């Protein structure tokens, strides 16, 4: 397994790289891993692709964004996305990485960089929510203060 995490980058999401993010999602992820569910036929059909673009335009690329979204790159190639969304409990973090780059250390680098970005913008804590069955995300959350409620795991990392 190749683990060259030196080439992992985070770039702010823009209209210029949004299509590359969609291409990575279509090639490397299931729609429910990268966006809210929508009605209609399963898979990456034209309607779901449009919804993916509009989802990001309405959240991170809006006139008044509700979250900070970053394109994850490895060696300049788009492999996923990370986000920080302000909330009452702190900045909620979310990450998805395409299948081909999972298990290669990318998530750990992204988590560290998200913590640094959150600290730079003055956040006191990061909160991440995942499911009990998402072992990769739970491994990333490792030493974080976690609570389990049914199938939901909520982890909090203090930045102070």
OpenMM code with the backbone's topology and positions (N, CA, C; nanometers):
from openmm import Vec3, app, unit

residues = "UNK UNK UNK UNK UNK UNK UNK UNK UNK UNK UNK UNK UNK UNK UNK UNK UNK UNK UNK UNK UNK UNK UNK UNK UNK UNK UNK UNK UNK UNK UNK UNK UNK UNK UNK UNK UNK UNK UNK UNK UNK UNK UNK UNK UNK UNK UNK UNK UNK UNK UNK UNK UNK UNK UNK UNK UNK UNK UNK UNK UNK UNK UNK UNK UNK UNK UNK UNK UNK UNK UNK UNK UNK UNK UNK UNK UNK UNK UNK UNK UNK UNK UNK UNK UNK UNK UNK UNK UNK UNK UNK UNK UNK UNK UNK UNK UNK UNK UNK UNK UNK UNK UNK UNK UNK UNK UNK UNK UNK UNK UNK UNK UNK UNK UNK UNK UNK UNK UNK UNK UNK UNK UNK UNK UNK UNK UNK UNK UNK UNK UNK UNK UNK UNK UNK UNK UNK UNK UNK UNK UNK UNK UNK UNK UNK UNK UNK UNK UNK UNK UNK UNK UNK UNK UNK UNK UNK UNK UNK UNK".split()
positions = [
    Vec3(0.0843, -0.1179, 0.0000),
    Vec3(0.0000, 0.0000, 0.0000),
    Vec3(0.0888, 0.1241, 0.0000),
    Vec3(0.0684, 0.2110, -0.0954),
    Vec3(0.1485, 0.3327, -0.1082),
    Vec3(0.0909, 0.4415, -0.0182),
    Vec3(0.1747, 0.5013, 0.0660),
    Vec3(0.1288, 0.6049, 0.1581),
    Vec3(0.2111, 0.7322, 0.1425),
    Vec3(0.2044, 0.7960, 0.0287),
    Vec3(0.2753, 0.9225, 0.0130),
    Vec3(0.1795, 1.0350, 0.0466),
    Vec3(0.1770, 1.0717, 0.1753),
    Vec3(0.0854, 1.1761, 0.2189),
    Vec3(0.1442, 1.3155, 0.2024),
    Vec3(0.2690, 1.3263, 0.1563),
    Vec3(0.3295, 1.4569, 0.1314),
    Vec3(0.2565, 1.5315, 0.0209),
    Vec3(0.1920, 1.4593, -0.0670),
    Vec3(0.1281, 1.5223, -0.1821),
    Vec3(-0.0203, 1.5496, -0.1589),
    Vec3(-0.0701, 1.5322, -0.0354),
    Vec3(-0.2108, 1.5584, -0.0042),
    Vec3(-0.2305, 1.7088, 0.0093),
    Vec3(-0.3309, 1.7613, -0.0613),
    Vec3(-0.3608, 1.9044, -0.0542),
    Vec3(-0.5069, 1.9302, -0.0251),
    Vec3(-0.5348, 2.0484, 0.0265),
    Vec3(-0.6722, 2.0980, 0.0455),
    Vec3(-0.6814, 2.2313, -0.0275),
    Vec3(-0.7731, 2.2395, -0.1207),
    Vec3(-0.7955, 2.3630, -0.1960),
    Vec3(-0.9389, 2.4073, -0.1732),
    Vec3(-0.9625, 2.5346, -0.1472),
    Vec3(-1.1010, 2.5804, -0.1340),
    Vec3(-1.1827, 2.5435, -0.2571),
    Vec3(-1.3063, 2.5015, -0.2350),
    Vec3(-1.3959, 2.4702, -0.3462),
    Vec3(-1.4291, 2.5984, -0.4208),
    Vec3(-1.4225, 2.5924, -0.5536),
    Vec3(-1.4572, 2.7053, -0.6414),
    Vec3(-1.5398, 2.6509, -0.7576),
    Vec3(-1.5993, 2.7406, -0.8322),
    Vec3(-1.6671, 2.6970, -0.9556),
    Vec3(-1.5664, 2.6293, -1.0478),
    Vec3(-1.4418, 2.6725, -1.0427),
    Vec3(-1.3382, 2.6182, -1.1293),
    Vec3(-1.3010, 2.4744, -1.1002),
    Vec3(-1.3146, 2.4286, -0.9755),
    Vec3(-1.2802, 2.2895, -0.9458),
    Vec3(-1.4013, 2.2038, -0.9076),
    Vec3(-1.5208, 2.2626, -0.9093),
    Vec3(-1.6420, 2.1875, -0.8748),
    Vec3(-1.6664, 2.0716, -0.9713),
    Vec3(-1.6464, 2.0916, -1.1008),
    Vec3(-1.6673, 1.9830, -1.1980),
    Vec3(-1.5691, 1.8689, -1.1746),
    Vec3(-1.4462, 1.9009, -1.1344),
    Vec3(-1.3479, 1.7962, -1.1028),
    Vec3(-1.3908, 1.7171, -0.9795),
    Vec3(-1.4515, 1.7858, -0.8827),
    Vec3(-1.5019, 1.7165, -0.7643),
    Vec3(-1.6154, 1.6224, -0.8027),
    Vec3(-1.7048, 1.6673, -0.8888),
    Vec3(-1.8130, 1.5807, -0.9372),
    Vec3(-1.7554, 1.4596, -1.0100),
    Vec3(-1.6572, 1.4802, -1.0954),
    Vec3(-1.5954, 1.3683, -1.1674),
    Vec3(-1.5380, 1.2658, -1.0696),
    Vec3(-1.4721, 1.3132, -0.9639),
    Vec3(-1.4151, 1.2221, -0.8637),
    Vec3(-1.5255, 1.1469, -0.7904),
    Vec3(-1.6332, 1.2157, -0.7570),
    Vec3(-1.7440, 1.1509, -0.6878),
    Vec3(-1.8063, 1.0415, -0.7748),
    Vec3(-1.8309, 1.0730, -0.9008),
    Vec3(-1.8920, 0.9761, -0.9925),
    Vec3(-1.8026, 0.8538, -1.0098),
    Vec3(-1.6735, 0.8746, -1.0233),
    Vec3(-1.5794, 0.7653, -1.0479),
    Vec3(-1.5487, 0.6837, -0.9230),
    Vec3(-1.5543, 0.7459, -0.8049),
    Vec3(-1.4970, 0.6822, -0.6864),
    Vec3(-1.5871, 0.6709, -0.5640),
    Vec3(-1.7131, 0.7128, -0.5728),
    Vec3(-1.7982, 0.7090, -0.4534),
    Vec3(-1.9435, 0.6813, -0.4900),
    Vec3(-2.0156, 0.6287, -0.3950),
    Vec3(-2.1599, 0.6112, -0.4084),
    Vec3(-2.2247, 0.7464, -0.3784),
    Vec3(-2.3310, 0.7828, -0.4478),
    Vec3(-2.3930, 0.9139, -0.4230),
    Vec3(-2.4248, 0.9415, -0.2755),
    Vec3(-2.4712, 0.8415, -0.2021),
    Vec3(-2.5066, 0.8653, -0.0616),
    Vec3(-2.3851, 0.8888, 0.0274),
    Vec3(-2.2659, 0.8616, -0.0221),
    Vec3(-2.1444, 0.8906, 0.0538),
    Vec3(-2.1054, 1.0381, 0.0429),
    Vec3(-2.1576, 1.1073, -0.0589),
    Vec3(-2.1070, 1.2414, -0.0886),
    Vec3(-2.2132, 1.3506, -0.0941),
    Vec3(-2.3404, 1.3139, -0.0815),
    Vec3(-2.4474, 1.4136, -0.0891),
    Vec3(-2.5741, 1.3579, -0.0252),
    Vec3(-2.6674, 1.4462, 0.0108),
    Vec3(-2.7948, 1.3985, 0.0654),
    Vec3(-2.8713, 1.3183, -0.0394),
    Vec3(-2.9575, 1.2287, 0.0059),
    Vec3(-3.0355, 1.1494, -0.0898),
    Vec3(-3.1343, 1.2370, -0.1676),
    Vec3(-3.1590, 1.1972, -0.2913),
    Vec3(-3.2647, 1.2604, -0.3708),
    Vec3(-3.3494, 1.1487, -0.4307),
    Vec3(-3.4735, 1.1815, -0.4614),
    Vec3(-3.5638, 1.0833, -0.5220),
    Vec3(-3.5204, 1.0545, -0.6645),
    Vec3(-3.5594, 0.9400, -0.7143),
    Vec3(-3.5293, 0.9063, -0.8527),
    Vec3(-3.4512, 0.7775, -0.8641),
    Vec3(-3.4150, 0.7463, -0.9857),
    Vec3(-3.3404, 0.6236, -1.0130),
    Vec3(-3.2066, 0.6275, -0.9399),
    Vec3(-3.1576, 0.5118, -0.8973),
    Vec3(-3.0287, 0.5085, -0.8262),
    Vec3(-2.9118, 0.5367, -0.9186),
    Vec3(-2.7973, 0.5642, -0.8582),
    Vec3(-2.6750, 0.5833, -0.9348),
    Vec3(-2.6527, 0.7275, -0.9757),
    Vec3(-2.5451, 0.7467, -1.0486),
    Vec3(-2.5039, 0.8803, -1.0903),
    Vec3(-2.5695, 0.9190, -1.2226),
    Vec3(-2.7006, 0.9364, -1.2224),
    Vec3(-2.7708, 0.9805, -1.3427),
    Vec3(-2.7599, 1.1332, -1.3559),
    Vec3(-2.8106, 1.1874, -1.4639),
    Vec3(-2.8003, 1.3314, -1.4910),
    Vec3(-2.8641, 1.4146, -1.3804),
    Vec3(-2.9775, 1.3684, -1.3292),
    Vec3(-3.0461, 1.4426, -1.2223),
    Vec3(-2.9616, 1.4483, -1.0952),
    Vec3(-2.9003, 1.3373, -1.0585),
    Vec3(-2.8178, 1.3328, -0.9381),
    Vec3(-2.6910, 1.4164, -0.9556),
    Vec3(-2.6342, 1.4165, -1.0745),
    Vec3(-2.5157, 1.4998, -1.1010),
    Vec3(-2.5497, 1.6482, -1.0867),
    Vec3(-2.6641, 1.6884, -1.1418),
    Vec3(-2.7092, 1.8279, -1.1274),
    Vec3(-2.7307, 1.8614, -0.9799),
    Vec3(-2.7919, 1.7679, -0.9065),
    Vec3(-2.8185, 1.7904, -0.7640),
    Vec3(-2.6890, 1.8063, -0.6850),
    Vec3(-2.5864, 1.7296, -0.7199),
    Vec3(-2.4562, 1.7406, -0.6545),
    Vec3(-2.4005, 1.8809, -0.6735),
    Vec3(-2.4030, 1.9308, -0.7976),
    Vec3(-2.3518, 2.0646, -0.8264),
    Vec3(-2.4318, 2.1713, -0.7522),
    Vec3(-2.5638, 2.1592, -0.7556),
    Vec3(-2.6486, 2.2581, -0.6882),
    Vec3(-2.6327, 2.2519, -0.5362),
    Vec3(-2.6118, 2.1331, -0.4818),
    Vec3(-2.5875, 2.1183, -0.3377),
    Vec3(-2.4670, 2.2028, -0.2975),
    Vec3(-2.3574, 2.1894, -0.3690),
    Vec3(-2.2366, 2.2655, -0.3344),
    Vec3(-2.2505, 2.4146, -0.3652),
    Vec3(-2.3189, 2.4459, -0.4727),
    Vec3(-2.3404, 2.5875, -0.5041),
    Vec3(-2.4272, 2.6547, -0.3982),
    Vec3(-2.5200, 2.5812, -0.3420),
    Vec3(-2.6097, 2.6365, -0.2408),
    Vec3(-2.5514, 2.6408, -0.1011),
    Vec3(-2.4400, 2.5712, -0.0793),
    Vec3(-2.3814, 2.5654, 0.0549),
    Vec3(-2.2483, 2.6389, 0.0630),
    Vec3(-2.1499, 2.5972, -0.0132),
    Vec3(-2.0153, 2.6546, -0.0027),
    Vec3(-1.9910, 2.7670, -0.1034),
    Vec3(-2.0630, 2.7654, -0.2144),
    Vec3(-2.0391, 2.8652, -0.3181),
    Vec3(-2.1483, 2.9717, -0.3238),
    Vec3(-2.2368, 2.9714, -0.2253),
    Vec3(-2.3458, 3.0689, -0.2197),
    Vec3(-2.2915, 3.2071, -0.1831),
    Vec3(-2.3720, 3.3092, -0.2063),
    Vec3(-2.3319, 3.4447, -0.1685),
    Vec3(-2.2991, 3.4526, -0.0196),
    Vec3(-2.3759, 3.3812, 0.0616),
    Vec3(-2.3485, 3.3712, 0.2044),
    Vec3(-2.3334, 3.2226, 0.2375),
    Vec3(-2.2129, 3.1694, 0.2241),
    Vec3(-2.1916, 3.0252, 0.2437),
    Vec3(-2.2281, 2.9801, 0.3849),
    Vec3(-2.2762, 2.8566, 0.3940),
    Vec3(-2.3081, 2.7980, 0.5246),
    Vec3(-2.1982, 2.7033, 0.5705),
    Vec3(-2.1002, 2.6777, 0.4838),
    Vec3(-1.9884, 2.5918, 0.5210),
    Vec3(-1.8663, 2.6262, 0.4368),
    Vec3(-1.7510, 2.5848, 0.4884),
    Vec3(-1.6257, 2.5938, 0.4152),
    Vec3(-1.6019, 2.4556, 0.3552),
    Vec3(-1.5886, 2.4468, 0.2236),
    Vec3(-1.5643, 2.3180, 0.1591),
    Vec3(-1.4307, 2.3233, 0.0875),
    Vec3(-1.3564, 2.2136, 0.0992),
    Vec3(-1.2241, 2.2021, 0.0395),
    Vec3(-1.2186, 2.0779, -0.0477),
    Vec3(-1.1542, 2.0910, -0.1618),
    Vec3(-1.1291, 1.9779, -0.2497),
    Vec3(-1.0006, 1.9120, -0.1996),
    Vec3(-1.0052, 1.7811, -0.1800),
    Vec3(-0.8870, 1.7051, -0.1386),
    Vec3(-0.8164, 1.6580, -0.2648),
    Vec3(-0.6860, 1.6843, -0.2711),
    Vec3(-0.6069, 1.6376, -0.3843),
    Vec3(-0.4929, 1.5493, -0.3351),
    Vec3(-0.4533, 1.4573, -0.4197),
    Vec3(-0.3336, 1.3763, -0.3967),
    Vec3(-0.2527, 1.3847, -0.5252),
    Vec3(-0.1348, 1.4430, -0.5152),
    Vec3(-0.0527, 1.4614, -0.6345),
    Vec3(-0.1214, 1.5459, -0.7398),
    Vec3(-0.2045, 1.6399, -0.6982),
    Vec3(-0.2756, 1.7271, -0.7907),
    Vec3(-0.4060, 1.6699, -0.8445),
    Vec3(-0.4353, 1.5435, -0.8138),
    Vec3(-0.5570, 1.4756, -0.8610),
    Vec3(-0.6656, 1.4870, -0.7544),
    Vec3(-0.7874, 1.5273, -0.7923),
    Vec3(-0.8987, 1.5408, -0.6983),
    Vec3(-0.9441, 1.4025, -0.6536),
    Vec3(-0.9486, 1.3821, -0.5201),
    Vec3(-0.9851, 1.2504, -0.4663),
    Vec3(-1.0994, 1.2571, -0.3654),
    Vec3(-1.1484, 1.3764, -0.3331),
    Vec3(-1.2567, 1.3856, -0.2353),
    Vec3(-1.2796, 1.5280, -0.1902),
    Vec3(-1.3544, 1.5408, -0.0810),
    Vec3(-1.3871, 1.6731, -0.0274),
    Vec3(-1.3891, 1.6685, 0.1242),
    Vec3(-1.3631, 1.7849, 0.1826),
    Vec3(-1.3704, 1.8027, 0.3272),
    Vec3(-1.4473, 1.9312, 0.3529),
    Vec3(-1.5169, 1.9352, 0.4663),
    Vec3(-1.5936, 2.0558, 0.4958),
    Vec3(-1.5863, 2.0886, 0.6436),
    Vec3(-1.6056, 2.2144, 0.6729),
    Vec3(-1.6217, 2.2636, 0.8090),
    Vec3(-1.7465, 2.3503, 0.8082),
    Vec3(-1.8443, 2.3141, 0.8914),
    Vec3(-1.9706, 2.3875, 0.8957),
    Vec3(-1.9925, 2.4414, 1.0362),
    Vec3(-2.0009, 2.5753, 1.0505),
    Vec3(-2.0244, 2.6318, 1.1829),
    Vec3(-2.1575, 2.5850, 1.2406),
    Vec3(-2.1543, 2.5536, 1.3701),
    Vec3(-2.2748, 2.5118, 1.4409),
    Vec3(-2.2627, 2.5474, 1.5881),
    Vec3(-2.3676, 2.5219, 1.6630),
    Vec3(-2.3696, 2.5580, 1.8053),
    Vec3(-2.2630, 2.4838, 1.8853),
    Vec3(-2.2329, 2.3600, 1.8482),
    Vec3(-2.1371, 2.2790, 1.9239),
    Vec3(-1.9927, 2.3011, 1.8790),
    Vec3(-1.9741, 2.3780, 1.7723),
    Vec3(-1.8407, 2.4002, 1.7153),
    Vec3(-1.8476, 2.3847, 1.5653),
    Vec3(-1.7334, 2.3684, 1.5037),
    Vec3(-1.7302, 2.3448, 1.3597),
    Vec3(-1.7506, 2.1964, 1.3343),
    Vec3(-1.8552, 2.1627, 1.2590),
    Vec3(-1.8759, 2.0224, 1.2243),
    Vec3(-1.7901, 1.9897, 1.1039),
    Vec3(-1.7126, 1.8835, 1.1158),
    Vec3(-1.6243, 1.8397, 1.0076),
    Vec3(-1.6861, 1.7219, 0.9341),
    Vec3(-1.6639, 1.7177, 0.8050),
    Vec3(-1.7065, 1.6054, 0.7235),
    Vec3(-1.6034, 1.5811, 0.6151),
    Vec3(-1.5811, 1.4559, 0.5827),
    Vec3(-1.4812, 1.4190, 0.4821),
    Vec3(-1.5330, 1.3016, 0.4018),
    Vec3(-1.5100, 1.3037, 0.2708),
    Vec3(-1.5256, 1.1820, 0.1908),
    Vec3(-1.4041, 1.1704, 0.0997),
    Vec3(-1.3597, 1.0494, 0.0856),
    Vec3(-1.2431, 1.0190, 0.0037),
    Vec3(-1.2821, 0.9061, -0.0914),
    Vec3(-1.2453, 0.9183, -0.2171),
    Vec3(-1.2770, 0.8161, -0.3166),
    Vec3(-1.2149, 0.6813, -0.2816),
    Vec3(-1.2823, 0.5754, -0.3250),
    Vec3(-1.2418, 0.4378, -0.2919),
    Vec3(-1.0929, 0.4100, -0.3137),
    Vec3(-1.0366, 0.4544, -0.4259),
    Vec3(-0.8982, 0.4225, -0.4601),
    Vec3(-0.7968, 0.4831, -0.3642),
    Vec3(-0.8357, 0.5872, -0.2917),
    Vec3(-0.7418, 0.6550, -0.2020),
    Vec3(-0.7726, 0.6317, -0.0547),
    Vec3(-0.8685, 0.5471, -0.0258),
    Vec3(-0.8995, 0.5140, 0.1134),
    Vec3(-0.7937, 0.4183, 0.1672),
    Vec3(-0.7645, 0.4294, 0.2957),
    Vec3(-0.6686, 0.3402, 0.3589),
    Vec3(-0.5242, 0.3717, 0.3257),
    Vec3(-0.4973, 0.4914, 0.2755),
    Vec3(-0.3617, 0.5300, 0.2354),
    Vec3(-0.3066, 0.6457, 0.3182),
    Vec3(-0.3740, 0.6811, 0.4272),
    Vec3(-0.3267, 0.7887, 0.5129),
    Vec3(-0.3782, 0.9262, 0.4763),
    Vec3(-0.4563, 0.9373, 0.3691),
    Vec3(-0.5076, 1.0671, 0.3248),
    Vec3(-0.5988, 1.1281, 0.4312),
    Vec3(-0.6871, 1.0479, 0.4883),
    Vec3(-0.7816, 1.0981, 0.5880),
    Vec3(-0.7136, 1.1579, 0.7093),
    Vec3(-0.6063, 1.0965, 0.7549),
    Vec3(-0.5335, 1.1490, 0.8701),
    Vec3(-0.4717, 1.2847, 0.8410),
    Vec3(-0.4145, 1.3002, 0.7219),
    Vec3(-0.3563, 1.4290, 0.6834),
    Vec3(-0.4660, 1.5343, 0.6744),
    Vec3(-0.5772, 1.4983, 0.6128),
    Vec3(-0.6889, 1.5925, 0.5984),
    Vec3(-0.7412, 1.6334, 0.7358),
    Vec3(-0.7570, 1.5383, 0.8280),
    Vec3(-0.8056, 1.5703, 0.9617),
    Vec3(-0.7139, 1.6701, 1.0322),
    Vec3(-0.5834, 1.6497, 1.0216),
    Vec3(-0.4876, 1.7438, 1.0830),
    Vec3(-0.4983, 1.8821, 1.0208),
    Vec3(-0.5127, 1.8868, 0.8900),
    Vec3(-0.5222, 2.0172, 0.8223),
    Vec3(-0.6541, 2.0873, 0.8545),
    Vec3(-0.7624, 2.0096, 0.8679),
    Vec3(-0.8895, 2.0706, 0.9078),
    Vec3(-0.8796, 2.1295, 1.0484),
    Vec3(-0.8117, 2.0577, 1.1381),
    Vec3(-0.7921, 2.1119, 1.2736),
    Vec3(-0.7153, 2.2432, 1.2686),
    Vec3(-0.6120, 2.2500, 1.1870),
    Vec3(-0.5327, 2.3725, 1.1751),
    Vec3(-0.6162, 2.4866, 1.1171),
    Vec3(-0.6950, 2.4592, 1.0151),
    Vec3(-0.7812, 2.5616, 0.9551),
    Vec3(-0.8826, 2.6101, 1.0580),
    Vec3(-0.9437, 2.5169, 1.1308),
    Vec3(-1.0431, 2.5528, 1.2315),
    Vec3(-0.9821, 2.6433, 1.3381),
    Vec3(-0.8630, 2.6098, 1.3825),
    Vec3(-0.7945, 2.6923, 1.4831),
    Vec3(-0.7649, 2.8312, 1.4268),
    Vec3(-0.7224, 2.8382, 1.3008),
    Vec3(-0.6916, 2.9672, 1.2371),
    Vec3(-0.8132, 3.0581, 1.2309),
    Vec3(-0.9318, 3.0005, 1.2105),
    Vec3(-1.0517, 3.0850, 1.1998),
    Vec3(-1.1185, 3.1069, 1.3354),
    Vec3(-1.0519, 3.0602, 1.4415),
    Vec3(-1.0986, 3.0906, 1.5767),
    Vec3(-1.1942, 2.9914, 1.6394),
    Vec3(-1.2094, 2.8751, 1.5825),
    Vec3(-1.2992, 2.7751, 1.6418),
    Vec3(-1.2387, 2.7199, 1.7703),
    Vec3(-1.3238, 2.6829, 1.8632),
    Vec3(-1.2781, 2.6243, 1.9892),
    Vec3(-1.2818, 2.4719, 1.9862),
    Vec3(-1.3668, 2.4187, 1.8972),
    Vec3(-1.3765, 2.2726, 1.8877),
    Vec3(-1.4282, 2.2319, 1.7506),
    Vec3(-1.3949, 2.1075, 1.7159),
    Vec3(-1.4485, 2.0448, 1.5947),
    Vec3(-1.5347, 1.9275, 1.6399),
    Vec3(-1.6468, 1.9113, 1.5727),
    Vec3(-1.7383, 1.8012, 1.5997),
    Vec3(-1.7514, 1.7192, 1.4716),
    Vec3(-1.7454, 1.5889, 1.4857),
    Vec3(-1.7645, 1.5003, 1.3711),
    Vec3(-1.8700, 1.3970, 1.4073),
    Vec3(-1.9586, 1.3690, 1.3138),
    Vec3(-2.0664, 1.2722, 1.3350),
    Vec3(-2.0529, 1.1647, 1.2296),
    Vec3(-2.0599, 1.0385, 1.2729),
    Vec3(-2.0545, 0.9264, 1.1802),
    Vec3(-2.1421, 0.8145, 1.2352),
    Vec3(-2.1397, 0.7008, 1.1686),
    Vec3(-2.2165, 0.5856, 1.2147),
    Vec3(-2.1234, 0.4866, 1.2835),
    Vec3(-2.1817, 0.4022, 1.3655),
    Vec3(-2.1045, 0.2997, 1.4359),
    Vec3(-2.0298, 0.2118, 1.3359),
    Vec3(-2.0909, 0.1838, 1.2215),
    Vec3(-2.0304, 0.0946, 1.1226),
    Vec3(-1.9216, 0.1565, 1.0367),
    Vec3(-1.9013, 0.2880, 1.0451),
    Vec3(-1.7989, 0.3533, 0.9628),
    Vec3(-1.6646, 0.3438, 1.0355),
    Vec3(-1.5996, 0.2298, 1.0199),
    Vec3(-1.4755, 0.2046, 1.0944),
    Vec3(-1.3628, 0.2989, 1.0527),
    Vec3(-1.3576, 0.3369, 0.9265),
    Vec3(-1.2518, 0.4287, 0.8820),
    Vec3(-1.2653, 0.5635, 0.9519),
    Vec3(-1.3866, 0.6178, 0.9554),
    Vec3(-1.4086, 0.7462, 1.0226),
    Vec3(-1.3827, 0.7334, 1.1723),
    Vec3(-1.4265, 0.6242, 1.2304),
    Vec3(-1.4040, 0.6059, 1.3744),
    Vec3(-1.2558, 0.5930, 1.4059),
    Vec3(-1.1798, 0.5322, 1.3188),
    Vec3(-1.0347, 0.5217, 1.3378),
    Vec3(-0.9719, 0.6616, 1.3341),
    Vec3(-1.0183, 0.7462, 1.2404),
    Vec3(-0.9687, 0.8835, 1.2312),
    Vec3(-1.0001, 0.9628, 1.3585),
    Vec3(-1.1158, 0.9361, 1.4151),
    Vec3(-1.1576, 1.0103, 1.5334),
    Vec3(-1.0847, 0.9621, 1.6580),
    Vec3(-1.0285, 0.8429, 1.6499),
    Vec3(-0.9446, 0.7828, 1.7538),
    Vec3(-0.9595, 0.8337, 1.8940),
    Vec3(-0.8736, 0.9269, 1.9335),
    Vec3(-0.8662, 0.9732, 2.0715),
    Vec3(-0.9668, 1.0832, 2.1038),
    Vec3(-1.0502, 1.1203, 2.0082),
    Vec3(-1.1481, 1.2255, 2.0335),
    Vec3(-1.2484, 1.1807, 2.1392),
    Vec3(-1.3049, 1.2759, 2.2085),
    Vec3(-1.4091, 1.2494, 2.3070),
    Vec3(-1.5361, 1.2115, 2.2308),
    Vec3(-1.5730, 1.0826, 2.2347),
    Vec3(-1.6850, 1.0333, 2.1554),
    Vec3(-1.8006, 0.9856, 2.2414),
    Vec3(-1.9216, 1.0046, 2.1883),
    Vec3(-2.0412, 0.9490, 2.2499),
    Vec3(-2.1145, 0.8682, 2.1434),
    Vec3(-2.1836, 0.7641, 2.1871),
    Vec3(-2.2597, 0.6801, 2.0956),
    Vec3(-2.4062, 0.6879, 2.1356),
    Vec3(-2.4924, 0.7159, 2.0373),
    Vec3(-2.6366, 0.7209, 2.0586),
    Vec3(-2.6998, 0.6383, 1.9479),
    Vec3(-2.7342, 0.5131, 1.9800),
    Vec3(-2.7865, 0.4218, 1.8781),
    Vec3(-2.6782, 0.3899, 1.7775),
    Vec3(-2.7019, 0.4248, 1.6505),
    Vec3(-2.6062, 0.3985, 1.5433),
    Vec3(-2.5163, 0.5194, 1.5153),
    Vec3(-2.5336, 0.6281, 1.5923),
    Vec3(-2.4613, 0.7520, 1.5663),
    Vec3(-2.3481, 0.7728, 1.6660),
    Vec3(-2.2304, 0.8042, 1.6126),
    Vec3(-2.1146, 0.8365, 1.6961),
    Vec3(-2.0820, 0.9842, 1.6744),
    Vec3(-2.0744, 1.0591, 1.7839),
    Vec3(-2.0386, 1.2000, 1.7785),
    Vec3(-1.9074, 1.2193, 1.8525),
    Vec3(-1.8102, 1.2758, 1.7852),
    Vec3(-1.6782, 1.2980, 1.8458),
    Vec3(-1.6518, 1.4478, 1.8512),
    Vec3(-1.5908, 1.4907, 1.9610),
    Vec3(-1.5567, 1.6310, 1.9800),
    Vec3(-1.4074, 1.6429, 2.0063),
    Vec3(-1.3425, 1.7348, 1.9352),
    Vec3(-1.1993, 1.7597, 1.9542),
    Vec3(-1.1834, 1.9064, 1.9959),
    Vec3(-1.1321, 1.9286, 2.1161),
    Vec3(-1.1062, 2.0650, 2.1618),
    Vec3(-0.9821, 2.1174, 2.0918),
    Vec3(-0.9864, 2.2446, 2.0531),
    Vec3(-0.8753, 2.3067, 1.9821),
    Vec3(-0.7972, 2.4039, 2.0708),
    Vec3(-0.8388, 2.4209, 2.1930),
    Vec3(-0.7733, 2.5165, 2.2834),
    Vec3(-0.6594, 2.4542, 2.3569),
] * unit.nanometer
topology = app.Topology()
chain = topology.addChain("A")
for resn in residues:
    res = topology.addResidue(resn, chain)
    for name in ("N", "CA", "C"):
        topology.addAtom(name, app.Element.getBySymbol(name[0]), res)
